[in-house]
């Protein structure tokens, strides 16, 4: 029996075309899945309503939102959330490219084959 490993990639974008949101400021992430070397759109995950005053609380909530994603691509990420992401086993890439190019570049850097 063949085991298929799914890799989930969360992208911080507010327009669906470019990686254009800072990690902690993103209200939503577009989640893609790599299955059998192909990248497919999975879902859009939004932070639930409610203002979060403390910056640390905000980025922790973002990490909880995408806790099953192995890779996160955002425009920028601060030092504390980057450290926590690494501690949780999440690989973070900073980019301001188009989403498809950013996904391809990140997977290439990890030596993971894919077709976008």
C-alpha positions as a printed NumPy array, in Angstrom:
array([[  0.   ,   0.   ,   0.   ],
       [  1.346,   3.401,  -0.989],
       [  1.402,   6.114,   1.684],
       [  0.753,   9.614,   0.391],
       [  2.25 ,  12.368,   2.489],
       [  0.399,  15.653,   2.25 ],
       [  2.323,  18.867,   2.824],
       [  0.19 ,  21.846,   3.803],
       [  1.398,  25.322,   2.898],
       [ -0.174,  28.442,   4.422],
       [  0.264,  31.672,   2.461],
       [ -0.353,  35.133,   3.923],
       [ -2.217,  36.989,   1.17 ],
       [ -5.185,  39.294,   1.029],
       [ -5.589,  39.293,  -2.755],
       [ -5.044,  35.63 ,  -3.658],
       [ -2.27 ,  36.532,  -6.093],
       [  0.734,  37.767,  -4.114],
       [  2.364,  37.04 ,  -0.77 ],
       [  1.559,  40.458,   0.652],
       [  0.829,  40.157,   4.381],
       [  3.121,  40.263,   7.398],
       [  2.704,  37.089,   9.458],
       [  1.18 ,  38.672,  12.567],
       [ -0.972,  41.132,  10.588],
       [ -2.59 ,  38.565,   8.313],
       [ -6.334,  38.155,   8.863],
       [ -6.442,  35.076,   6.657],
       [ -4.185,  32.457,   5.122],
       [ -4.686,  30.607,   1.867],
       [ -3.87 ,  26.946,   2.437],
       [ -2.545,  24.749,  -0.348],
       [ -1.728,  21.048,  -0.271],
       [  1.027,  19.233,  -2.097],
       [ -0.284,  15.811,  -3.037],
       [  1.495,  13.564,  -5.559],
       [  3.82 ,  16.414,  -6.619],
       [  0.883,  18.707,  -7.405],
       [ -0.093,  21.843,  -5.541],
       [ -3.822,  22.237,  -5.032],
       [ -5.858,  24.927,  -3.311],
       [ -7.363,  23.585,  -0.094],
       [ -9.09 ,  26.398,   1.813],
       [ -8.967,  29.909,   3.176],
       [ -8.571,  30.129,   6.94 ],
       [ -9.625,  33.331,   8.662],
       [ -8.931,  34.49 ,  12.179],
       [-12.164,  34.669,  14.085],
       [-13.446,  38.123,  14.926],
       [-12.389,  40.159,  17.873],
       [ -9.639,  42.689,  18.291],
       [ -6.408,  41.392,  19.784],
       [ -4.497,  44.107,  21.571],
       [ -1.281,  42.292,  22.469],
       [  1.008,  41.556,  19.544],
       [  2.249,  38.302,  21.145],
       [ -1.328,  37.058,  21.53 ],
       [ -2.052,  37.875,  17.881],
       [  0.821,  35.903,  16.361],
       [  0.171,  32.992,  18.72 ],
       [ -3.417,  32.888,  17.458],
       [ -2.118,  32.933,  13.881],
       [  0.162,  29.962,  14.659],
       [ -2.775,  28.09 ,  16.204],
       [ -4.875,  28.804,  13.073],
       [ -2.328,  27.115,  10.81 ],
       [ -1.028,  24.519,  13.277],
       [ -1.324,  21.643,  10.794],
       [  0.701,  23.399,   8.077],
       [  4.328,  22.398,   7.618],
       [  5.269,  25.522,   5.637],
       [  4.247,  29.161,   6.015],
       [  4.989,  31.823,   3.429],
       [  4.55 ,  35.447,   4.45 ],
       [  5.916,  38.824,   3.474],
       [  7.772,  39.238,   6.792],
       [  7.81 ,  37.646,  10.237],
       [  9.194,  38.911,  13.521],
       [ 11.891,  37.192,  15.549],
       [  9.629,  35.871,  18.346],
       [  6.983,  34.318,  16.079],
       [  9.73 ,  32.863,  13.885],
       [ 11.317,  31.189,  16.908],
       [  7.955,  29.813,  18.042],
       [  7.125,  28.572,  14.527],
       [ 10.454,  26.728,  14.402],
       [  9.804,  25.262,  17.859],
       [  6.477,  23.931,  16.536],
       [  8.19 ,  22.419,  13.493],
       [  6.909,  24.957,  10.966],
       [  9.257,  26.107,   8.204],
       [  8.833,  29.809,   7.401],
       [  9.723,  31.57 ,   4.156],
       [  9.578,  35.304,   3.585],
       [  8.575,  36.416,   0.108],
       [  6.792,  39.147,  -1.798],
       [  6.468,  37.09 ,  -4.986],
       [  3.344,  35.783,  -6.61 ],
       [  1.871,  32.869,  -4.683],
       [  2.714,  30.147,  -7.247],
       [  6.324,  31.375,  -7.576],
       [  6.729,  31.602,  -3.792],
       [  5.428,  28.057,  -3.26 ],
       [  7.653,  26.675,  -6.016],
       [ 10.715,  28.499,  -4.638],
       [ 10.108,  27.328,  -1.062],
       [  9.606,  23.686,  -2.051],
       [ 12.656,  23.822,  -4.336],
       [ 14.769,  25.113,  -1.418],
       [ 13.55 ,  22.124,   0.602],
       [ 14.321,  19.725,  -2.291],
       [ 10.652,  18.792,  -2.593],
       [  9.416,  18.253,  -6.136],
       [  6.155,  19.787,  -7.273],
       [  4.112,  21.044, -10.177],
       [  2.295,  24.314,  -9.638]])
